[in-house]
Amino acid sequence: MIIMREKNLKRIGENIRIARKSKNLTIETLSELAGISESFLGTVERGESSISIETLTNLCKVLDVSADSLILHGEESALTPSDKRDTLLTMLKNATDEELGFLIDYVKLYRGRVKFQIDHR
């Protein structure tokens, strides 16, 4: 159990670092924008510390990424299409009305972007 937790922390930290670097942000800048200390962000990126939901949300906002991209990055590709459907259906069953509304809007937006990209190639 402890090994799995450490592995998860390392993966999340690596994903935060990758997202930070892709935005050309320094640890100093990201920590300031997210409202956390540089040293704490460093320990998170190295997988030595866990973060609260609030801190994760702040990092996602600053980095303009979704929480799942920081948490699951790389894992979702290991799921079979059937597993993905089952996971999504379970999530939808447990979603609030507000979450369902958001997801519907998001899917419409996503599909519109994909169609736009395909039409303009």
KAUR-V168259 format. One record per residue. N is the residue number from 1. RES is the residue in one small letter. PSI is psi as a letter, one per 20 degrees, with the letter a starting at -180 (NA if undefined). Layout:
n:N res:RES psi:PSI
n:N res:RES psi:PSI
This chain:
n:1 res:m psi:g
n:2 res:i psi:h
n:3 res:i psi:g
n:4 res:m psi:g
n:5 res:r psi:g
n:6 res:e psi:g
n:7 res:k psi:g
n:8 res:n psi:g
n:9 res:l psi:g
n:10 res:k psi:g
n:11 res:r psi:g
n:12 res:i psi:g
n:13 res:g psi:g
n:14 res:e psi:g
n:15 res:n psi:h
n:16 res:i psi:g
n:17 res:r psi:g
n:18 res:i psi:g
n:19 res:a psi:g
n:20 res:r psi:g
n:21 res:k psi:h
n:22 res:s psi:h
n:23 res:k psi:j
n:24 res:n psi:l
n:25 res:l psi:q
n:26 res:t psi:r
n:27 res:i psi:h
n:28 res:e psi:g
n:29 res:t psi:g
n:30 res:l psi:g
n:31 res:s psi:g
n:32 res:e psi:g
n:33 res:l psi:h
n:34 res:a psi:i
n:35 res:g psi:k
n:36 res:i psi:r
n:37 res:s psi:q
n:38 res:e psi:g
n:39 res:s psi:h
n:40 res:f psi:g
n:41 res:l psi:h
n:42 res:g psi:g
n:43 res:t psi:h
n:44 res:v psi:g
n:45 res:e psi:h
n:46 res:r psi:i
n:47 res:g psi:k
n:48 res:e psi:i
n:49 res:s psi:q
n:50 res:s psi:r
n:51 res:i psi:q
n:52 res:s psi:r
n:53 res:i psi:h
n:54 res:e psi:g
n:55 res:t psi:g
n:56 res:l psi:g
n:57 res:t psi:g
n:58 res:n psi:g
n:59 res:l psi:g
n:60 res:c psi:g
n:61 res:k psi:g
n:62 res:v psi:g
n:63 res:l psi:i
n:64 res:d psi:l
n:65 res:v psi:r
n:66 res:s psi:q
n:67 res:a psi:h
n:68 res:d psi:h
n:69 res:s psi:h
n:70 res:l psi:h
n:71 res:i psi:g
n:72 res:l psi:i
n:73 res:h psi:o
n:74 res:g psi:h
n:75 res:e psi:h
n:76 res:e psi:h
n:77 res:s psi:i
n:78 res:a psi:i
n:79 res:l psi:q
n:80 res:t psi:r
n:81 res:p psi:h
n:82 res:s psi:g
n:83 res:d psi:h
n:84 res:k psi:g
n:85 res:r psi:g
n:86 res:d psi:g
n:87 res:t psi:g
n:88 res:l psi:g
n:89 res:l psi:g
n:90 res:t psi:g
n:91 res:m psi:g
n:92 res:l psi:h
n:93 res:k psi:h
n:94 res:n psi:j
n:95 res:a psi:q
n:96 res:t psi:r
n:97 res:d psi:h
n:98 res:e psi:g
n:99 res:e psi:g
n:100 res:l psi:g
n:101 res:g psi:g
n:102 res:f psi:g
n:103 res:l psi:g
n:104 res:i psi:g
n:105 res:d psi:g
n:106 res:y psi:g
n:107 res:v psi:g
n:108 res:k psi:g
n:109 res:l psi:g
n:110 res:y psi:g
n:111 res:r psi:h
n:112 res:g psi:g
n:113 res:r psi:g
n:114 res:v psi:g
n:115 res:k psi:g
n:116 res:f psi:g
n:117 res:q psi:g
n:118 res:i psi:g
n:119 res:d psi:h
n:120 res:h psi:k
n:121 res:r psi:NA
